[in-house]
Amino acid sequence: MQNINNQYNSAPYTMPPAYIQPKPDPKYTEKRSLRKTSNGLGFFLVVYYLVMQIVITVLVSVLKGLNGVTDELVYSVEVFVYAVSPLTACFFYRVISKNRISDYFPKSHVPMKKLVPMILIGMAAAMIANEFAIMFDNNISMFNLKNYAQSDDATQTWMQLVFTFITTAILPAFAEEIAFRGVFMGVMRKYGDAFAILSSALVFGLMHGNTTQIVFAFTLGLIFGYLDCKANSIVPSVILHFANNFYAILRDGMNTYLNNDTANILFASTLIVTFCLLGILSFIYLSRADKQFFKLSNSDKNCFSDTDTLTLKEKFSSFFATPGIIVFCAMLITETVYNLIPKETLSLLMGAS
């Protein structure tokens, strides 16, 4: 008996097996991460939109209450605020995320032999899309749609034209690209380039708030985003954004000062044909130089992505199921619908109230 007890007492103590927690589902983890990221970016866009609208409303109200303030000055203030509002939102997001803005996008060097054909392809696509937008814009009077892109006041004098060049071509090329292709798309690239390009193009289109520009801006967003991802740099989109806006200002200036429809049509047609031909040649060159340049898949990896378990449909389901994105979409859809209502109808409704 004693031997038995000694043997029992001398037996080594064995710990019960530890509880092994099951590994989290990769899809659940990625969905949760995507929703958190989308929610933050959604409120980043809400701040962008509200700052723009509130500042413009306050400044315009103050200016209109002052003596000697012209409509041209009021318009200039509006354009300037539109141009710099993205930087305000970027600063807000930088403070909340505690990261530098430059951390969201790579600063890869793009060689000229690659950058030049990319710009030519982008300009060819942008000009074709621009012509479709002009055609649509010239035929929407029957619907009384409001287009913020139009402004006859901005090109009446050379000084106004110079100011418009700065605030419409130069500033947006940097500010909007930093906001949409830099911060927004840069953050979303960890969920894949295809999703990042599509989501950034979508919010870029919605931010314009009117039916004339939404489809056009969405198309440009796809072009800008795709080229930036392939170049791993925002340089292509900055150049293309500037070139496209400069082209629009040039067309507007010629319509005002040249006052010759035949010459304007000839000028535009020549540029379009030239860029389309150069774009086709550039497409052939890049296709041969890089077999993967014009290929994109939801599962493609990049320097940011660390997960690829979700399908594109699942990513967008998570993207739209967040308060930040819901609020942003609701605001911009409301503005778009508002701009569909004829001015006469709005005056009657406001008069009745």
N, C-alpha and C positions, 0 to 999 in steps of 0.2 A: 504493500500500500504506500509505504514511504517512497519507494522508488517511482511509483506511478506519479505521486504528487510532485516529486522533484523533477520528474521528466516534464510534467505539465507546466510547472513553474519556470523551467528553463527554456520553454519553447519561445522563440522570438515573437515579439508582438507585431502583428500584421495590420497595417492600416486598411480600412475598407477602400475599395476602388473609388477614386474621385469621380464626381459627376462631370461627365464630358458634355459640354454644351454643343448642340448641333451647329454646324457652320451656317452662317446666314445665306439665304438664297441670293445669288449674284444679281438676279433680275430685280428683286426687291431693293437691294442695296443701291443699284444704279438708278432705279425709279425715285427712290428717296433723295438721292443726291441731285438728280435732275430737277425734281420739284423744288428743292431748296434753292438751287441756282436760278431756276426760271423765276421764282417768286422775287428774288432779289433784283434780277434784271428787269422784271416787270415794273417794280416800283422805281427803278432807275429811269425807265422810260416815262413813268407818270410824273416824276419830278421834272424831267426834261420838258414835257408838254405843259405842265402847270406853270413852271417858271416863265416859259415863253408866252403863254396866254395872259397870265396875271401882269407881268411886267409891261407887256404891250398895252393892255387895257388901261393900266394906271398911267403910263407915260402919255398915251394918246389923249386921255381925258385931261391931264394936266396941260399938255401943249395946246389943245383946242380951247382951253380957258384963257390962254394968254393972247394978248393983242399982237398982231403982226406976224403970227405964225402961219406959214403957208401950208397947203396940202402936200407940197413936195417935201417939206421938212418932216411932216408927220409920217409920210411914206418912208423917208430915209431912216427914221428912227425905228419903224417897224421892221424894215429889212435888216438893219443892224442887229436888233434883238433876235430875230430869227436865226441870224448867222452865228451868234455867240452863245445861244442857249445850250447847245450840246456840251460845251465846255463846262458850263455850270453843273450840269447833271453828272459829267465825268468827275468833277471835283467831289460831288456828293458821294458818288459810288466809291471813290478812292478813300474817303474818310471812313465810310461804313465798312468796307472790305479790308482796310488797313494795308492795302497793297498799292504799289505805284502803278499808274496808268500804263506805263511802258511794259509792265510785267505781263500784260494780257496779250501782247502780240510780239512775235519775233522780229528781230532787226537783221534779217538775213540780207546779204548783199545779192542783188539781182544783176547779173552781167548784162551789158547792153545788147549782146547778140540774142538774148532771151527777152529782155524788157521791151525792145523796140517792136518786134512782131506781136507781142502781147498787147501793146498799146494800139497797134494798127487793127488787130482783130477786135479789140474792145470798141474802138471808135467806129468801125464798120457796123457792128451790131447796135451800138448806141444811136447812130444816125438813122438806121432803118427804123428802130423803135421810135425815135424822135419824129420821123415823118408820119408814122401811124398815129402818134399822139396829136400832131398838128391837124391831120385829117379829121380825127375824132373831135378835136377842139373846135374846128371850123363848122361842125355840123351838130353842135349841141344846143344851139340857140332855141330850138323848138322845145327843149326840156328846161330852159332857163337855169342851167347848171352854173355854179359859181366856181371860177378857177383862180386860186390865189396866185398862180404863176403869171397871170396876165397883169400888166400894169403899163398903161400908156404914159403915165406921168414920169416914169423913170428914165425915159430916153428923149426928153424934150430939149435938154441943153447938154453941152459937152461936159460940164461939171457933174451933172446928174449921171451921165453915162459912165464917167470915171468912177464915181461913187458906187454905182451899180456893179461895175466890174470888180471892185474890191469886195463888196459885200455879197455878191451873187456868185462870183467865180473863185476868188481866192480864199476867203474865209470859210465857206462851206466845204471846199475841197479838203481842208485840214480838219475843221471842227466836226463835221458830220462823219467823215471817214474814221476819225479817232473814236467817235461814239459808236458807230454801227459796225464797221469792219474791224476796229481796234478792240474796244471794250466788249461789246455784245458778242460779235462773232468769235473773238479771241477766247472769251470765257466758254462759249458753247463748243469750241473745237475739241474739248476733251471728251465730248460725246460723239465725235465723228465729224468729218468735214462736210458730208452731204447734209446732215442735220443742221450744222452751223450755218451753211450757205443758205439753205431754204428758210430757216427761222429768222435770220438777220435780214434777208430780202423781204420777208413778209412784214416785219415791223417797220422796215424802212419805207415800204409802200404805204402802210397804214398811216404813218406819221404825216404824210402829205395831206390827208384829210379831205380829198375831193376826188370824184370819180375820174376826172380827166387825167390826173397824175398818178393815181394809185397803181394802175396796171403798168404804166411806163416806169415808175420808180421801182416797182417790184422786179421788172425785167432788168433794169440797170443794176439793181441789188444782186441779182443772180450773176450777172457778168462780173461785177466788181468783186464779189465774194469768191467766185470760182478762180479768177486770176490771182487774187491775193493768196488763196490757199495753195495754189500751184507754185507761186513764187515764194511762199512763206514770208511774205512781207506786205505791208499796206501801201508801199510805193506805187504799184500799178493803179490801185483804185484812186489814190490821191491825184495822180496825173490825169486819169480818165475823167474823174469828177470835174476837175478844173477845165479840161478840154471840152467836155460836153456843155458845161455851163457857159464857157466862153463862146462856143459856137452859137448857142441860143442868143446871147447878147449881141453877137455880130449880126445874126439874122435880124434881130429886132432893130438894131441901129441902121442897117441897110434899108429896112422897110420905112424907117422914119426919114432918113436924110437923102437916100437915093430916089425914093418915090418913083420907082420904075419897076413895074411888075415883071416885065420881060427879063430885065437884068437880074432881078432878085431870083427868079426861077432858074435862070441860067447858072448863076453863082452857086445856088444850093445843089442843083443837079450835078454840076461839075465836081463839087466836093464829095457828094454821095457816091458817085460812080468811081471817083479816084480812090476813096477810102475802101469801098467794097472790093475793088480789084486788088489793092494792097492787102486787104484783110484775107482774101482768098489765097494770095501768094504766101502770106504769113502763116496761114493755117497749114498749107502744104509743107512749109519749112519746119514748123514745130512738130508736125505729125511724124516727119522723118527723123528729126533730131531727138525726139523723146516719144517713144511708142506709148507711154502711159499718160502723156499730158492731157489727152482728151478722154480719159477714162476716170470714172468716179463711182465708188460703191459705198454703201452704208457701213461696210465692215473695213473700209480702208483705214489704216493707222496713220497717225501724224505725231509730231513732237509733243503734242498735248494730251492725246487720248490715252486712257488707261483701262477703259472698259468698252466692250462692244457686244454685250449680251442682248440688248434690246433691238427690236426691229424698228424701222423708221416710223411705222404707225404707232408703236408703243411709246416711242420718244415724244411724238407730237401729242399723244393722249396725256402724258405726264406734263408736258409743257403747258397745255391749255387748262389743266386742272389745278391752277395755282391762283391765289387772290391777286397777285401783282399783275399777271398777264390778263386776267379777267377784267380787272379795273381798267387797264390800259386799252384793251380792245373795245370795251364798252364806251369809253370816252371818245375814241377815234371813230367808231362806227356811228355814234350819235352825231358827231360833227359832219361826217360824210352825208348822213341822211338829212341833216339840217341844210347842207349846201345843195341838196336836190330840190328843196322847196323854193318855188319862184318868189322873187322879192316882193311882188305885188301881194301874194298870199300872206307872206310874213307881215307886211304892213297892215293888212286887214286884220290879221289875228292880234297884232299888238295894239291896234286901234280899238278892237272890240274889248280887249282886256282893260 
